Amino acid sequence: MAGKRFIVEIGTGIDLHGEDATKAACRAVRDAISRNCLCGIVEIMGIQDLNALEVQIVVAVPRPQDVDLDRVMAEAPIGRKTCRAVEGGMIVKGLCVAQFGSDCDQILVANAAITVFVEK
């Protein structure tokens, strides 16, 4: 990374029925980016091309190999994105509801850290 960190935001995502690591990771990214506005990048730093920003996404899930990184990166609307999945998150006992499928009583939790870098 040639730039400097401008913001780091953290989010949490959950799949209540299905243990879908990608779904939970995507929700974690949406959660992280839903609480910030990068107006300082435009109004203070004068950066007009938001796709020139570097956006680093790290998601933590119980089974990182199950995450579709392209789908997770697609949740970030701007920037030159990178994404990696690491071991973390959690699986806890939930409640299986027949309408959602069989063997659906596990809740999968993912965490995401989104870092936006700007040029020096």
Secondary structure as UniProt FT lines:
FT   STRAND          4..15
FT   HELIX           21..33
FT   TURN            34..35
FT   HELIX           39..43
FT   TURN            44..45
FT   HELIX           50..52
FT   STRAND          54..61
FT   HELIX           64..66
FT   HELIX           69..73
FT   TURN            74..75
FT   STRAND          80..87
FT   STRAND          90..93
FT   HELIX           98..100
FT   STRAND          106..118
//
